[in-house]
Amino acid sequence: PWLKKQPCLLWERFCLLAMAQRLVTDRDDAIHAVTEDGQMLRHASEELRSDHELVLEAVTSDGLAFQWAAPALQSDPEIALAAVEQNGQALEWAAEELRGARSVVLEAVKQDPSALRHATEALRADRGLVLEATRRDWRSLACAAESLRGDHELVMEAVKMDWQALELATPDLRADRSLVLAAMRRDCQALGLAADTLREDRELVREACEESGMVLEFASETLRSDRALVLEAVRVDGIALKFAAAELRADEDLVLKAVEEAKAAVKHAAESLRTDHAFVRRCVRANAGCLEFLPEHMRADREVVLEAMRHDRAAFRHASNDLRGDRALVLRVVAEWGLALEHVSDALRSDREVVLEAVRQNRDALRFAPPELRDELRAEIRVDARNCTQFERPLPVTG
């Protein structure tokens, strides 16, 4: 298909080249062309790029065509205003005196606040102009003079729009409690941009932890060793355990609180706890889903898996491959939860006795059997009254 279109593409290219050649000297053609596409000004002769009417027409169509205007017209206020009103980034090609003209720069930032970066240093220190740009886009603060990035009111305006604006503030403002609190109301992650003095402020961090335990990541080392504070954080978000001091990640009661809130929190417990058989059983009692995040040898431990299943039978899916291929265990499991057939080894899903035991508990389990066995057993299951049995009993831990 591309080859079929190629002649058309070549013809269009030929027409554009032919037009560009005419634009070099033909004023009427040039005016027509730049009205349609201001960028066609680039093909005009030096004489035509000095033509006020032609250039004005071009920049009205596409402000960025201003870059192709003759230097004399890049100093023309009327053309510069028309260009920046169409595209604020055209300010980049304005003569220095116009990049220092407040009226021109104001129009540019109204159209595109990031155009502030092309203004002169003096105007980037103009509070009213920077405020205008910042209200339109907080990221414009990055283009402001340092003196304004230390202006509390102006930075507050930006922070209310987006907490990330705090990063653009001067160091003294990032140590300002009211400003940091305003940013944290937008997102607690803002604490990570605050000065060290505030990340050591226990009351501030505690307030933040009430909203998101993960803010513990940005707290000082001292506060990440504060048991009461960490306990508060993991009650809100168990994964915050990841940021606790090493000695607290080895605290059994604290880790259990974290695991109760989030099953994946067990990943961040001290290795001594993750390999402690008695403690692991306490964990799966608190949150059976944490079996998924335990070491392989724990997921291969029959007692641990059965303990988890007593609280949530679906935990079986996270047992080790060896256990999910243990025929004796699987027969016990599918007798209590037929749909567990989905998670047993391929070999046992093809085992006639295992499949029958599963479908007797729940006939829907048949869909997990191989097609050939499914077809063979369907008729037998249909007339077997035992297949309607769907009961739940706690699985014994041993025996």
Solvent accessible surface area in square Angstrom, and as a share of the most:
residue,aa,sasa,rsa
1,P,134,0.84
2,W,147,0.52
3,L,131,0.65
4,K,172,0.73
5,K,128,0.54
6,Q,59,0.26
7,P,84,0.53
8,C,82,0.49
9,L,87,0.43
10,L,99,0.49
11,W,159,0.56
12,E,100,0.45
13,R,158,0.58
14,F,119,0.50
15,C,51,0.31
16,L,102,0.51
17,L,100,0.50
18,A,28,0.22
19,M,60,0.27
20,A,13,0.10
21,Q,135,0.60
22,R,119,0.44
23,L,0,0.00
24,V,66,0.38
25,T,111,0.65
26,D,56,0.29
27,R,88,0.32
28,D,110,0.57
29,D,42,0.22
30,A,1,0.01
31,I,39,0.20
32,H,119,0.53
33,A,5,0.04
34,V,1,0.01
35,T,67,0.39
36,E,130,0.58
37,D,65,0.34
38,G,0,0.00
39,Q,45,0.20
40,M,21,0.09
41,L,0,0.00
42,R,132,0.48
43,H,72,0.32
44,A,7,0.05
45,S,26,0.17
46,E,129,0.58
47,E,141,0.63
48,L,11,0.05
49,R,66,0.24
50,S,56,0.36
51,D,30,0.16
52,H,70,0.31
53,E,98,0.44
54,L,0,0.00
55,V,0,0.00
56,L,46,0.23
57,E,63,0.28
58,A,0,0.00
59,V,0,0.00
60,T,83,0.48
61,S,42,0.27
62,D,35,0.18
63,G,0,0.00
64,L,53,0.26
65,A,0,0.00
66,F,0,0.00
67,Q,55,0.24
68,W,70,0.25
69,A,5,0.04
70,A,7,0.05
71,P,109,0.69
72,A,80,0.62
73,L,19,0.09
74,Q,32,0.14
75,S,42,0.27
76,D,30,0.16
77,P,77,0.48
78,E,95,0.43
79,I,0,0.00
80,A,0,0.00
81,L,52,0.26
82,A,21,0.16
83,A,0,0.00
84,V,0,0.00
85,E,97,0.44
86,Q,74,0.33
87,N,37,0.19
88,G,0,0.00
89,Q,33,0.15
90,A,0,0.00
91,L,0,0.00
92,E,85,0.38
93,W,74,0.26
94,A,6,0.04
95,A,22,0.17
96,E,115,0.52
97,E,109,0.49
98,L,11,0.06
99,R,64,0.23
100,G,34,0.33
101,A,28,0.22
102,R,104,0.38
103,S,71,0.46
104,V,3,0.02
105,V,0,0.00
106,L,40,0.20
107,E,51,0.23
108,A,0,0.00
109,V,0,0.00
110,K,84,0.36
111,Q,81,0.36
112,D,36,0.19
113,P,20,0.13
114,S,37,0.24
115,A,0,0.00
116,L,0,0.00
117,R,127,0.46
118,H,27,0.12
119,A,5,0.04
120,T,27,0.16
121,E,127,0.57
122,A,79,0.61
123,L,17,0.09
124,R,65,0.24
125,A,46,0.35
126,D,34,0.17
127,R,89,0.33
128,G,39,0.37
129,L,0,0.00
130,V,0,0.00
131,L,21,0.10
132,E,48,0.21
133,A,0,0.00
134,T,0,0.00
135,R,131,0.48
136,R,115,0.42
137,D,29,0.15
138,W,44,0.15
139,R,148,0.54
140,S,2,0.02
141,L,0,0.00
142,A,59,0.46
143,C,25,0.15
144,A,6,0.05
145,A,19,0.15
146,E,110,0.49
147,S,82,0.53
148,L,15,0.07
149,R,62,0.22
150,G,27,0.26
151,D,32,0.16
152,H,72,0.32
153,E,98,0.44
154,L,0,0.00
155,V,0,0.00
156,M,32,0.14
157,E,53,0.24
158,A,0,0.00
159,V,0,0.00
160,K,123,0.52
161,M,69,0.31
162,D,31,0.16
163,W,49,0.17
164,Q,80,0.35
165,A,0,0.00
166,L,0,0.00
167,E,110,0.50
168,L,41,0.20
169,A,4,0.03
170,T,12,0.07
171,P,91,0.57
172,D,97,0.50
173,L,13,0.06
174,R,67,0.24
175,A,43,0.33
176,D,40,0.21
177,R,91,0.33
178,S,58,0.37
179,L,0,0.00
180,V,0,0.00
181,L,34,0.17
182,A,12,0.09
183,A,0,0.00
184,M,14,0.06
185,R,183,0.67
186,R,136,0.50
187,D,42,0.22
188,C,17,0.10
189,Q,92,0.41
190,A,0,0.00
191,L,0,0.00
192,G,32,0.31
193,L,41,0.21
194,A,7,0.05
195,A,24,0.18
196,D,88,0.46
197,T,93,0.54
198,L,13,0.06
199,R,62,0.23
200,E,102,0.46
201,D,36,0.19
202,R,98,0.36
203,E,78,0.35
204,L,0,0.00
205,V,0,0.00
206,R,63,0.23
207,E,67,0.30
208,A,4,0.03
209,C,0,0.00
210,E,91,0.41
211,E,134,0.60
212,S,36,0.24
213,G,0,0.00
214,M,64,0.29
215,V,3,0.02
216,L,0,0.00
217,E,80,0.36
218,F,48,0.20
219,A,3,0.02
220,S,16,0.10
221,E,132,0.59
222,T,107,0.62
223,L,11,0.05
224,R,69,0.25
225,S,46,0.30
226,D,34,0.17
227,R,98,0.36
228,A,62,0.48
229,L,1,0.00
230,V,0,0.00
231,L,29,0.14
232,E,54,0.24
233,A,0,0.00
234,V,0,0.00
235,R,139,0.51
236,V,61,0.35
237,D,39,0.20
238,G,0,0.00
239,I,43,0.22
240,A,0,0.00
241,L,0,0.00
242,K,105,0.44
243,F,33,0.14
244,A,5,0.04
245,A,17,0.13
246,A,65,0.51
247,E,107,0.48
248,L,13,0.06
249,R,68,0.25
250,A,45,0.35
251,D,34,0.18
252,E,68,0.30
253,D,83,0.43
254,L,0,0.00
255,V,0,0.00
256,L,20,0.10
257,K,78,0.33
258,A,0,0.00
259,V,0,0.00
260,E,92,0.41
261,E,75,0.34
262,A,20,0.15
263,K,84,0.36
264,A,20,0.15
265,A,0,0.00
266,V,1,0.01
267,K,99,0.42
268,H,36,0.16
269,A,6,0.05
270,A,20,0.15
271,E,109,0.49
272,S,77,0.50
273,L,11,0.06
274,R,36,0.13
275,T,61,0.36
276,D,53,0.28
277,H,67,0.30
278,A,69,0.54
279,F,4,0.02
280,V,1,0.00
281,R,54,0.20
282,R,86,0.31
283,C,0,0.00
284,V,0,0.00
285,R,108,0.40
286,A,40,0.31
287,N,37,0.19
288,A,8,0.06
289,G,15,0.15
290,C,0,0.00
291,L,0,0.00
292,E,68,0.31
293,F,47,0.20
294,L,7,0.04
295,P,22,0.14
296,E,96,0.43
297,H,103,0.46
298,M,7,0.03
299,R,55,0.20
300,A,39,0.31
301,D,37,0.19
302,R,93,0.34
303,E,59,0.27
304,V,0,0.00
305,V,0,0.00
306,L,1,0.00
307,E,4,0.02
308,A,0,0.00
309,M,8,0.03
310,R,112,0.41
311,H,101,0.45
312,D,62,0.32
313,R,82,0.30
314,A,25,0.19
315,A,3,0.02
316,F,0,0.00
317,R,108,0.40
318,H,41,0.18
319,A,1,0.01
320,S,2,0.01
321,N,111,0.57
322,D,114,0.59
323,L,13,0.06
324,R,52,0.19
325,G,34,0.33
326,D,36,0.19
327,R,100,0.36
328,A,64,0.50
329,L,1,0.00
330,V,0,0.00
331,L,37,0.18
332,R,65,0.24
333,V,0,0.00
334,V,0,0.00
335,A,23,0.18
336,E,18,0.08
337,W,23,0.08
338,G,0,0.00
339,L,48,0.24
340,A,0,0.00
341,L,0,0.00
342,E,82,0.37
343,H,33,0.15
344,V,2,0.01
345,S,34,0.22
346,D,102,0.53
347,A,78,0.60
348,L,14,0.07
349,R,61,0.22
350,S,63,0.41
351,D,29,0.15
352,R,103,0.38
353,E,90,0.40
354,V,0,0.00
355,V,0,0.00
356,L,17,0.08
357,E,53,0.24
358,A,0,0.00
359,V,0,0.00
360,R,52,0.19
361,Q,11,0.05
362,N,23,0.12
363,R,125,0.46
364,D,79,0.41
365,A,0,0.00
366,L,18,0.09
367,R,140,0.51
368,F,40,0.17
369,A,3,0.02
370,P,27,0.17
371,P,81,0.51
372,E,122,0.55
373,L,15,0.08
374,R,63,0.23
375,D,93,0.48
376,E,100,0.45
377,L,0,0.00
378,R,99,0.36
379,A,61,0.47
380,E,61,0.27
381,I,8,0.04
382,R,149,0.54
383,V,125,0.72
384,D,27,0.14
385,A,86,0.67
386,R,134,0.49
387,N,5,0.03
388,C,91,0.54
389,T,51,0.30
390,Q,116,0.52
391,F,71,0.29
392,E,129,0.58
393,R,133,0.49
394,P,105,0.66
395,L,8,0.04
396,P,72,0.45
397,V,21,0.12
398,T,87,0.51
399,G,102,0.98
